[in-house]
């Protein structure tokens, strides 16, 4: 979208980006509901079916940085459009799969399409809008993610129950193709493209192996709650490839990942603050259901409605925070957000310990407010911490950080609960006389999330002080 096309054109392009993001988020969340049906349909073990999720996450995470680099040559708008087409065709192929192996293969391709979209989605919005209305646009994008996360389980349950698991993928096809046609016609950006694609193939290979080792290691820890021989081997692979990757990227003229951006203090601090945000988030999203079902003996539907509080507040709050941010940029948004979330974590932990459900629900609402305050300002400031020509890199680093932080959060939450429960098995104590042990374990882990948020507030304040001084010069 040319810079002078006008307000209407910018918002048409924003809707296109939102459709692509909504489709991929909805698909990822809804698929969790379909896993039991897929397992039964192909008559396989649950461990095999999990590769439908793991393969997608692995490829998406590995290729975010690579796609961001490719966008420097082909253009962010064009790569997003290609991603839409790729995702839609892969979705159709997933629905037509005749075996689990085929489904996993097409999910891998679907993950590649999602990587193309997510690696540049924030950068596109950042380029389309000026500093006067960028926060509002970022808020709408954040709201789209929240709506997809909120509606995913509901839509997934209806589709699977009515039309079968294939419908989870089929619904993407008309949405994706409509968005792709609209993108071909309307999505244009003023971009200065590289004259040729200078993709560091060796660096890319090292990056893929490194990310793969990290995702698998975190997944193994998350599944078992402890580190075994396999974890140690994956850690060794991770360490070796990380060393080789950093060494290579420092020596070549056109690196896959320009490590110099991490010397920008404000950019690195914003990333670290984001890490604290997403890791602490999983203290609740992963362990909360164990508490509600194992201690309070709630059914999954009730638990689902409880967890809709967070995305519901984010859906309405993010655009509002975006508008406020546009009018008053110099304000400690992310510091305040972390402190509000820390309060919510501690309230929730106490509510878990004394089984005070009203207090827990209030804590969920407070946490939603903190999340709204954090995401739009943090995303916008991360993009502005680097020059415009590096917006694609900033966007892909942002998406990679989010994915990896969520994976770390899953593993950390599982380890904490396992350590505190000792040798006791969840199935043996859930709903029984030892449910108090489970309650204390979850509450302690959630309180740890509060401690991470306090650390996040300190980190955010350091980055915001840098922003204040930069604007005073």
N, C-alpha and C positions, 0 to 999 in steps of 0.2 A: 504494500500500500504506500504509494508515494506520500512523502511527508506533507504535501499541500493538498491532499485529496479532500480533506474536510472531516468534521466530527463524525458524520454518518458513516463514512468509509472506514474510519478507525474502529468504530463499534461493530461494524459488520465483520471486520477481520478479527476482533476480539471474540465475537460469538463463534467464529470458525475454530479458533484455538480452544475455546471453552468446550466445544462439542468433542474435539479430539481428546482432550484431557478427561472429560466426563466419561466418555466411552471406555477408555482404558482403565480408569479407576473403578467404574461400575463392573466391568468384566472381572477385574482382579478380586474384588470383594464378593461378588455374586458366585464366583466359581467355588469358593469355600463351601457354599451351601450345596453345590452339585457334586462334591467329591464322593459322598456315600453312594449316590446314584451311579456315578461313573465306575466306582469299584464293583458294584453289583452287575452293571451292564457288561463289563469285560471279564467278570469273574476272576479278579486278581486280588492280591494282598493290598492292604492299606499302604504299606511301605512303598509298593510299586506306584500306586496312584499319586503319592505325594510328589513324584517327579513331575507331574503336570504343573504343580505350583513352583517347585524348586527350579526346574529348567527355565521357566519364564523369568523368575527373579534373577537367576544367575546371568542369563544373556542380557537382560535389561541393564543390570548393574555394570557388567563388563564393558558394554558398548556405549555407555553414555558419554564418556570422555572422547572415545574414538569418533562418534557421530558429531560431537561438538567440533572436532578438528576438521572433519569432512565438510561441515557447514561453511567453513571459511572459504572453500572453493566453490561449492555448488549453491551456496546461499541458504540462509535460515528458513526463509519462506518455502523455497523449493524442497528442502529436506523434510520440512514438516508435512508438506503435501505428499511427498513420496511415502513418508511414514504412515499417513492416513490410508493410502492405497494398499500398502504392504500389510498393515494391520487388518484391513477389511478382508483381503483375499485369504490371509492366514486364518482369520476367524471362520470363513466359509469352509476352508479345508479342515479345520478342527471339527466342525459340525458333521462333516462327511466322513470322518475317520472310521475305519473298519477295525482298527486294533488300537490297543493302548500305546504301542510303539509309534504308530502314525500320529496319534493325538499329541504325544510328547514332542515329536519332531515339529509338528505345526505350531505347537505352543512356543517352542524355541524361536520359530520365525515370527510369531506374533510378538514375542518379547523384543525382537530386533526392531520391529515396526514401532512399538511403544517407546523404545530407546531413541529412535529418530525424533519422535514427537516431544518427549520429555526433555531431551537434551537442549532444545531450542525454544520451548514454549515460553519460558519466563523472559528470555532474551527478545523474542518477538514483541511481547507486550511492552517491554522496556523501550524498544525502539519506536513503537507506534505512538506512544503517548509522551507528552512533555512532562516536566516536573510539576506542572500545575494540576494535572489530572492522573498522573501515573499511579498514585496510591490507591485511588478509587478503582482503577483498572486491575491492579494487583489484588485488591480486595475481592473483586468479582471472580478472579481466577482462583483465589483461595476458597471462596464460597462454593465454586464448582466442585472442587475436591471434596469438600465437606458434604455436599448434596449427594455425590456419587457414593461416598462412604456410608451415608445414612440410608439411602434408598437401595443400596446393593443387596443386603440381606432380604429385604422385603420383596423386591423385584425378582431376585434369584429364587426365592421360595415359591413364588407364584408361577414363574416360568417352568421350573423343574417339576413342580407338582402337576401342572396342567399339560405341558407340551414335551417334557423330557429334558435331559441335560443338554441336548444339542441346541435348544432354543437360547441358552446362555450366549452361545457364539453367533447364532443366526441373527439375533437382534442387532449385532454390530454392523452387519453388512449394509442395510439401507442407510443407517445413520452415518457410517463411515464413507460410503460412496457419495451421499449427498454433501457431506462436509468437504470431500475431496474435489468434487465439481465446483463447489463454491470457492474453495481455496485456489483452484486454477484460474478462476475468473477475478477474484477480488483480493487475494492475499499477495500484496506487493510491498517490498521494502526497499528503501534507499541503502544499498550495501556496496561496499568496496570489496570485491572478491579477489582472492589470490589468483595469480595467473596460471598456476598449475597446482595440482594436489601433491603436497609434499608430506605424505603420511609415513611416519617412522614405523616400518613393518616390524623390525626387531623389538622396538619399544612397545608396539601394540601387542605383540605376542607375550612379552614379559608382563604387561599390564593385565592381559586376560588370565594368564596363569596365576598371577598374584591375587587378583580379585576372586578368581575361582577358588583358590586355596582358602582365602579369608571367609567367603560365603559358606563353603562346605564346613570349615572349622567351627564357625559360629552355629551352623545348623546342627552339627553333631553335638556340640555342647548344649544347645537348646533342647535337643531331643532326650539326652541322657542326664543332663544336669551336672556332668562331671567331665574331666579331661582324661581320655584314654590314650592308647598307643596310636590310634588313627589321628587323634587330635595333635599329638606330638609331631607326627610326620607332616601333617598339614602346616603346622607352625613352622617347621624347618623349611618347607617349600616357600612359605610366605616370606620368611626372613631372607632367604637367598635371593628370591626374585625381586624383593623390595630393594635390596642392596644393589643388584645389577641394574634395576630400572633407574634408580636415582643416579648411579654412576654414568649410565648412558645418556640420560636426559640432560645432564650437565655438560656433556662433551660435544653434542651435535648442535648444528646451527638451527635446525627445524625440529624441535622436540615435539613429541606427542602431547606432553603436558609441560607447559612453561612453568618450571618450578620457581621462577623469580617472582611470580605473583604472590607466593606465600611470604615473600619478604615485605610485602605491603602489610604493615602491622594491623591496620583497621580491617582489611579483608580476612586475615587469619583469625583475628579475634571474633569477627562475626560468624565465621565457620565454626569455631569452637563453641560459641554460644548456641548455635544451631544444634550441635552435637548433644549438648546438655539437654536441650529441649526435647529432642526425639528419643533419646535414651530414657529419660525420666517418664515420658509419655507411656512407654511400654510397661513401666512398673504397675500401671493401672489397667491398661488394655489387655495385658496378658494374664495378670494375676487376679484381677477383679472377678472374672467369671468363676474362678476356683472358689473364691469366698462366697459369692452369691449362691452357687449351686451346692458347694460342699458344706457350708456353715448354715446358711439360711434356708437351704433346700428349695431354692426358686427354680422354676422350670426355665428352659432356654429362651422361650418367647419373652418372659418377663425380664430376663437379663438383657435381651436384645433391646427392649424398650428403655431400660435404664441407660444403656450405652448410647442411645440416640440423643441424650441430653447434650453431650459434647458437640457433635456435628450440627445439631439444630441451632445452638447458640452461635457457632462459627458461621453457619450459613447466613444468618441475619447480621451478625456483628462485624464480619470481615469487611464488607463494603462500607459500613459506617466508619470503622476505624480508618479505612483507606481515605475517605473524604476528610476526616479530621487531620490525618497525616499530610494531605496535600496542603492544608491551610496552615498547619503549624508543624514544620518538619523538625525543628530543633526542640526536642522533648525526649526525656528518657523512656521511650515506649517499651523497649525490650527489657530494660532493667526493671521497670514497674511490672511488666508482664511476668518475668521470672519470680518476682517477689509475691505476686498474687497467686501464681501457681504453687509456690512453696507453701503459702498459707493453706491452699486447697489440699495439697498433699498431707500436711500435718493434721488438718481437720478430718480428712478421710481416714487416715491411719487411726486416729482416736475413735472415730465412729465405728471402724471395723472392730477395734478392741472391745468396745462396750456394746456392740450390736445396736447402735443408734442409727436406724435407717434414715430418718429425716435429716440428720447431720450429714450423712453420706451423700444424699441427694443435693443438699445445698453445696457441698464440696464439689460435686460434679459441675454445678452451675458456675461456681466461682472459677473452677479450672477452665471452663469454656470461655469466660471473660478474659482470663489470662492468655489463652491461646489466640483469641482474636487480636489482642494487643500486640502479640509477638510476631505473628507470621507475615503480615503485610509489610510493616516497617523493616523487619529483618531482611526479607527478600529484596525489597527496594534498595536498602542501604548496601547489601552485598553487591548488587549490580552496579551501583554508583561508586563503589570503592575502587573499581578498575576502569580504565579508559573504554570508550564505546567500542573500539575495534576489538576488545577482548570480551565483549558481552556474551558471545557464544561459549567461550571457555568458562566464564563465571556461571552461566546457566547450567552447563553440564556438570561442573564441580558441585553446584548447589544440589542438583538431583542425585548425584552419586553420594554426597554426604548424607542426604536424607535416607536413602536406601540402606546404606551401611550402618547408620546410627540406629535405625529401627531393628536391624538384624542383631546388632550388639545389645540393644535393649531386651530383645527376646532371650538371648543367652544369659545376660546378667540377671534378669528377673527369675529365670529358671534356677540358676545356680544359687541365688540367695534363698529362695524358698526351699530348695533341696537341702542346703546346709543347715537351715534352721529347723527343718522337720527331722533331720537326722536319718535314721534308717526306716522311719515310718513311711508306709506307702499311702499315697493320696486316696486310692480306692478303699483302703481299709479304715480310714478315719473319717472320710466325708460323711456328714450327716449323723455320725455316731457320738459316743461319749468323749472321744478325743478331738472333736471338731474344734475345741478351744485352741489346741496346738496349731491347727491350720490357720485359725483366725489370727493368732499372734504372729505367725510366720508371714502371712500376707501383709498385716499391718506394719511390721518392721520393714519389709521390702518397700512398701509405699512410702514410709517415712524416709527411707534412703533416697527415694525419688525427690522428696522435698529438699534433702541436703544437696542433691545435684542441681536443683533449681536455684538454691542459694548461691552455689558456685557459679551458675549461669548468670545470675544477677551481677555478681562481681565482675565477670568477664565482659558482660554487656556494657557495664558502666565504663570500663576502660576503653571500649571501642567508641562509645558515645562521646567520651571526652575528646577523643581524636577527631570526631566529627565536629564537635563544638569549636575546637581550635582551628580546624580547616576552614570553617565558615567565618571565623573572625579575621582571618588573614586577608 
